[in-house]
Amino acid sequence: MELMTITTTHYLLLSAVLFSLGVMGVLLRRSAIIVFLSIELMLNAVNLSFVALSKHMGSADGQVVVFFVMTVAAAEVAVGLALIVALYRSLGTTDVDKVHELRG
Amino acid sequence: MPPMSLQELGTMARLMSMPIFLAFVGLVVLLSDLIFNRDDERRWPAYLTIAGLIGSLFLWVQSWLVYNLPETDNAFFAKARELLRVEALPQPELLFGGMYDPVGFFKLTLLCNLIIVIVALVVTLIAPGYLERRDLQRGEFYALLLFATVGLILMVGSTHLILTFLALELLSIPLYILAGFARPDLRSEESALKYFLLGSFASAFLLYGIALVYGATGTMNLYEIRAILAGDIQSGAPQILLVNGQNNLMVLGGLTMLLVGVGFKISLVPFHQWTPDVYEGAPTVVTAFMVAGTKVAGFVMLVNILVAFIVLYEWWWPLIAIIAVLTMLVGNIGAIRQRNIKRMLAYSSIAHAGYMLVGLVGLPVFPNIILPTLSLYLGVYALMNLGAFAVLMALEEATDREIVELEDFAGLGRAHPVLALLLGFFLLSLAGFPPTAGYFAKFFLFTGTILSAQRDPSLALQQWLVVAAVVLSVISLFYYARYIIAMFMTAAPAVEDDEEEFEPERPSWMVGTAVAVTAMLVLLIGLFPNPLLALFQ
């Protein structure tokens, strides 16, 4: 059996699969925490794409973006978890279906 | 990149002075919260913010003059030229490593910077009273507002997708906090959570789009992307993936993802569902900021992206046309059902996004007509909405109760005739009723679109878009007028005797200034639209 080499395409496919999993997680799961985790999964899937493309093209731009994205994601975590905790305190649940004060 | 001389660095700092200065003011305001912690000092962070924003208006005038000083022999202008001289007016690629363009296509960026500062200024003027009524005086409000403003300014001027993403986040993260600022009010918390989850979901799409575009073209600079797609320059990257011609799947996928990400932010159909909920639940002053500021900056971002992909015009214009029709329909029909003015304005902002998209369809044919009219529309749109919110705040201050539902408006025309008239004026302007500023903004935008449709026969469909837009804006008069009818033609609900004694208060000077400034600007634009448009061109 011939040993398969891993090419950039494989990385990009993996990244697309991870991104899709993240999208499905956001759309299907109901816990705010899991939804948030899925968003992080999407961001990291994109990071994988960036690194793979950057390596493939021999330019550093993509790798620089990854650092920015990681920083932004950290800031988002700080704010997002605080919001979820605040909601949990007043509602006693993090189920996004149970949050429906606003309708119309 | 060659090393930068000190002089070049100075020029760069001067042309980027607005965001730098505002970020600095934001930090000062954040720190000032430590000093002003007595109850009677709660307004000082707001005063500092106002001072900072007025300062940045001067910086804006300075950068406007750098690019627009008339070349006459007039002694005054000669002196000004000497004072403001920028050695060899920098090319866009000079600023910030080619990431930031302070002027933009047809001065779109420069003008939108002014709109953004005015938006922040008006919001800061109406905020203190509202925050006091709801017992939310915390100094970080103004710091967050300023950081979001810096995000808006960078977003508008960004010519590099990295900066676009970072600026968008710099805007969004403070806004998530501001939307939930009224905690532990459940509605505010819910609004913040929805905004946060959907906003970061959209950012992830935007980011994936950036990755795909980067993979296909080897660059993230919007100017370079445009040149590469047009075949003007070769990509710098040695082994480019898949780039062969324009109809490359990766480029199209990337562009689609970018449009999804931006579409979420400016609430285009089908990515609009979050808008009414978030706008209703957020504190009203934050809603004003989101309606006016975010939408304007997001639109400029969309224009910048579409211009970079102008070669793929044939591919994206049907998409934009379909989204425009859907957005107008959903916005207007949705607004009819609303009996809460914040939700109504949310849907109306969706409808206005649709009108502006109609204008964008003609972008490649007549950019020199479409872009100035679009910036006029953006400015008028922001001012009308801000004005409506400012009057709303003044009314709440004067009546000392919350005015949100349609029933709350009953009898206001008798109790507070001036404010009620002003609110009516802003609502009519939003509906595009002649001869208000809103009417002229629509008129110019739609005329430009028709002109471009006549120039290019393949765009004949556009004329029907304009017809749809005009019909729908006539329908929109219905839901705006409902509030005017409620104010002037409905009797006030019977009140208990002890409340009868209540003397109507005059709104405070801050809210009063906000109302006066917005009303004056909308009135001026409505009276003299032509010279203003000439200024933009």
Interface residues (C-beta under 8 A of the other chain):
Chain A: T8 L12 S15 F19 G22 V26 A32 V35 F36 I39 M42 L43 A45 V46 S49 F50 L53 H56 M57 G58 S59 D61 G62 V64 V65 F68 V69 V72 A75 E76 V79 G80 L83 I84 A86 L87 R89 S90 L91 V96 V99 H100 E101 L102 R103 G104
Chain B: I162 F165 L166 E169 I173 Y176 I177 G180 R183 P184 L186 R187 E189 E190 S191 A192 L193 K194 F196 L197 S200 F201 S203 A204 L207 Y208 I210 A211 L212 Y214 G215 G218 T219 M220 G236 A237 P238 Q239 I240 L241 P276 D277 E280 G281 R337 Q338 N340 R343
